[in-house]
Amino acid sequence: MADFLRVTVRDRVGWIEYHRPPVNAFHWEMLREVPEALEHQLADPAVRVVVFGSALADHFSVGADLRVFAGMDDEGMRRWVEVCHDLVRRMRASRKPLLAAVHGTAVGGGLEMALHCDVRFAASTARLGQPEIDIGFIPPVGATQALARLLGRPRALRFLYDGTLLSAEEAHAIGLVDVVVAPEQLRDVVQGYAEGLARKPARALAAIRRCVTEGGDLTFDEGLAIEGSEAVALGATPDFHEGVDAFLGRRPPVWSD
């Protein structure tokens, strides 16, 4: 049972919501709970899409509780980074779509976790940033790699160099978030989008996610090889044949999963 998360499932959508008042600052216990909650949601056949959010009214997450780092030695920092990177790898390897519902303040490691989601929704009042430069540090939850791929090298460097917080609209303008909605509509909009994904064939969703996530880190030909293997595998599934038959028969498909 998670002490610092709220984990729920509604209509095949699993929510992992941070809950450590007042600002969802991560300490060791909270950090370790996130991969455990994620694995639970990924293993649950009743969950088709996973959403990361916050149970607090004004904060998504401010990232690490800096008191954790006071007096931390090299070995302690190495363990912290290893746990963070393990979470990043688990998120990137997910076979289910991952969404982020960001409201309030999302900075540091809190924002970093959202970067590894497939689609980021933000409330219009959200503020987002990576201010680690101002404490002589770097983002240790994969942001240096995610931002370079998401924004491109020049924008990623400037965002990390500056360390300033962006409004939701500014973040949307540079591609840091995908959708901006009114705060009171955020949860319903994300839930509705997630339910739409949950109605699609799970095997095809997983294949798309793998092709884009893994293939994006490889050469074009290597990415094509992943795409080819997934296409061949999907061609042998009942859902593919149902999809073709439904299209030709001008009727809605009935997926097996």
N, C-alpha and C positions, 0 to 999 in steps of 0.2 A: 504494500500500500504506500503510495507516494505521500509524503508529508508536505512537499512544497509545490505540488502540481495538482491541477484538477483534471482528471482524465474521464471523459464521457464519450458515449456513442449515441448518435441520433440519426436514424434513416441511413445507415451504412456509412456515416461520416464520423470518424473518430477525432475528438478534440483533445489536444494536450495544451493546457493553459497554465502558465506560470502563476504561482501564488505564494509569494514571500513578501508580504507588506514590509515597508511602505513602497518600495520601488523595484521589486523583483531583482534584487542583486544576488548573483550566484555565489554561493560558497560551496565547499566540497560536497556536502550532502545533496544539495539541489542539483549540482552539475551531474552527479552520478545517477540521479533519478531520471534525467531526460532520456538517455539511451535505453534504460530499462523500460520506460513508458513507451518509447517508440517501438522497441522490439515486441512488446505486448500488442500494440495496435497492428503492427505488420503481420503478426502471427494469427490475429483474430479473423476468421473467415467472414464475420459479420461486418468488418470494416473494409471499405473499398477505397476510401480517400482519407488522408490524415491532415489535420489543420493544426498549426502552431498559433497560439494566441495568448491572451492574458486574462486572468480573472480579476485584475485590479482595474479601477476606473480610469486612472490617469497615466499608467505606465505599462508599456509592453515589457521592457526590461532595460536596466541601465548597464547590463553586463556584469562583470565580476565585482564582487564586494572587495574593494581594495584592501580591506583589513586582512584578507587572506594572504596577501603578498608581504605583509609586514614581517620582516625577519625570515622570509622564505629563502632557503639555500638553493643551490643549483639543482640538487636532486629533487627538491620539492617542485621547482619550476618545470623540470623535465617531466615529472608525473602529471602536473596540471596540463601541460601541452599535449601529452600523450592521451589523456582522457578527452580533451577537446578534439583532437584529430581523429580519435576513434569514433566520436559522434559524427564528425563530418563524413567519414567514410561510410558509416551506416546510413546516413541520409542520402548520400549520392548513390548507394547501392540499392536503395529502396525499389521494390517492384510495384509500389503503389504511388499514385500522385501525392505530392506534398504541397500544401498551400500555407501561406502565412497571412494572418489577420492582424495588422499592426495598428495600434492606436496609442495615443500619448507619446511618451518618450521611448525611442528605440535607439540605443547607442551601444558602442562596444560589442561585447560578445552577444548581447541580445539581438542586435541588428545582424550580426554575423550568421546566427542560426537561420534567420529569415532569408539570407542570401542563398542558402542551399536548398530552398524550396523552389518549386516550379513556377508558381504564380504568387506574386505579393500584392495583397490588397492593403490599402492604407486609409485610415480615417483622415478627413481633410485637416484635422487638428494635429496630426502626428508630426513629430520632429525626429529626424534620423541623422545619425552621424557616427563617425569613427574617430573619436578624439584621443586615441592612445598616444599620438605624437606629443601631446601636451603633458604626459607623465613620463616621457622618454621611453616609450614602449611601442610595440606594433600589435596589430590585431592577431591573436593566436588561435582563432577558430576558423581558419581558412579564408579570411576575407582578402588577403593579398592575392590569392589565386582566383577566388570567385569574382572579385571586382574586375580584375584584368580581363576575364572572359566575358563578364557582363557588360562592362562599360567601355572596354578597350584600354590599352596601356596609358595614354595621356590623361584621360579623365580619371582613371583609377588612381594614378599617381597624385594628381592634383587633389582629389578627394581625401586621400590619406595624408598628404603633406599638410593640407589646410587644417584638417581636424574640426571644421566648423559643422554645425548642425543645419540641415536643410529642412524646409517646410515640405509637406507632402507634395505640393504642386511642383516645387523645385526638384524633388526626388523623381517625380514622374517625368519631368521634362528631360532628364538625363538617362532615363531607363532604369533607375534604381527600384522603383515600384511600378506595377503594371496597371493598377486600377485605383482611383481615388474616389471615395464615397463619403457621404455625411456620416458623422460618428454614430448616430443612432441607427443607421442602416447597415453598418459594417457587418455585424454578425449574420444578419439575415441574407445579405448579398453573398457573403462567402459560403454560407450553408446552402443557398440555392445553387450556386455554381458547382459546389462539391457534389450535391445530389445529382446534378446533370452529368458530371463525370462518372459517378457511381452507376449510372444506368448504361454506360457504354461497356463494350466487352473488355474485361480486365486483362486478358492476355495481350490484346492489341495495345492497350494503354501501357502495359509494362514494356512491350517491345519498342514503342516510340520513346519512352523514357530512357531505355538503355541505349538506343541508337544515338540520341542527342547527347546524353550525359557522358557516356563512355567514348562515343565516336568523336565528340568535340575535342577530346584531349589527344587524338591520334592524327596520323596523316590522313589525307582524303581517301586514299586507297584502303587503308586499314579500317576507316569508318565505313566504307562501302562493304567491306567484308562482313562487318557486324550487321549492317542493314540486310545484306544478302542472306545471312544465316537466319535472321529473324523472319524475313519474308518467306523463306522456304518452310520454316517451322510453322508459321501461321497458316500457310497454304494447306496444311494437313489437319487443321482443327475444324471441328464441327461448326464453330461460330463463323469461320470464313465462308464455308459452303452455305450456311444459313443466310449470311449477309448477301451473298450473290443471288441466291434463290429469292430472297425477299425483295431485292432491288428489281430483278427481272419480273417478279410477280406483282410489283407495285403494292407491296404490303409492308407493315412494320416488321422488323426482325424480332425474333424471340431468342435471346441469347441463352446459352447453356449455363452460364455462370452468373 
